[in-house]
Amino acid sequence: MADRVMIKPTEVPGLIAKLEAELLEAKDLREYTSAIGTQEAPAKDPASVELAKRLDVPATGPTGLVAAADKLIASLEAMITNLKNGLADYERQEQANRSTMKRA
């Protein structure tokens, strides 16, 4: 199970922006890995080294590079979606709480 951290709701938009920037970089890496697939030895080209660092696992072979990039992209997309959903839930709850307090 992944470790969880608490962040303030006001920090979420900035974190989402950072993750979206990381997602764009990951998509660029995936495009690059697709292009180099069979051209360079695995784990020696820049994309392999970068993916291995980010995933903390070696990415080997042409399909391994693409699969590692796909895994990173899916992970980032899931984090972004979860943060957006969590923030929306928080904002709805805060709105409901404010409405309840006004009536009281």
N, C-alpha and C positions, 0 to 999 in steps of 0.2 A: 504494500500500500504506500502510496506517495505521501510525503510529509505535507502537512497543511500549514499555512501561515495566515495570520490575520492581517488584513490591510484595511485602511480606512476607506469608506465609500468615495471620498474626494480624491483618493489616489488611483481609483480604478480606471478612469478615462486615460490617464497618462500611461498606466501599465498596458492598457489595450493598445494604445498607439505604439508603444515599444514592441509589443508582440506582433503587431501588424507589420512593422518595419522588418522584424526578424523573419516573418512569413514571406515577405517579398524577397529577402535574401535567400531563404531556403528554396523558393521557387526558381530563382536564378541558378542556384547550385544544382537543382534537379535538371534544369535545361542543359547546363554545362555537362553534368554527368552523362546525360543521354547522348550528347554530342561526342564525348571522348571515349565512351564505353569501351571500345576495343582498341583504341589508339594508343593508350598508355598503360603501363603496368599498374595494377591496383595497389593502393596504399602508398604510391610514390607521387602521384599527381596532386595538385593543390586541392581539388575537390575531395579526393579520398581522405587526405589529411584533415581537412576542415570538418567533414562529416564524422570522421572517427573521433575528433575532439568533442564535437557537439553531442554525439550519441554515446560516447564513452565505449564504443565497440568498433572493431575493425570492419570496414566496408570493403569486401573483396569481390572481384569479378565485375563485368559490365552490368549484369542485372543486380548485383549486390549494391552497387553504388546508387542505382536508381531506387531500389527498395529502401535503402537507408534514407535517401532524400524524401521519399514518399512517407516514411515513418515520421520523420521530423515535421513535415508539412501537416500530416494528420494530427500530430500532437499539438502543434501550435494552433491549428484551427479549432481543436477541441477546447484548449485553454481560453481562446478568445470568445468562443460561444458561451462557455461556462461563466466567464466574467461578465459578459453582456447580460446573460440571463439572471445572474445573481444580482447585478446592479438594478435591473428592471424590477426584480422581486423586492429588493430593498426599498426602491423608490415607491412602489405600490403600497408597501406596508407603512412607510412613513406618511404617505398621503392619507391612508386609512386612519392612522393614529392622529394626525392633525384634525381630520374631520370629526373623529370621536371626541377629541378634546374641545372643539368648538361647541359641540352640542351639550357638553357637560356643564 
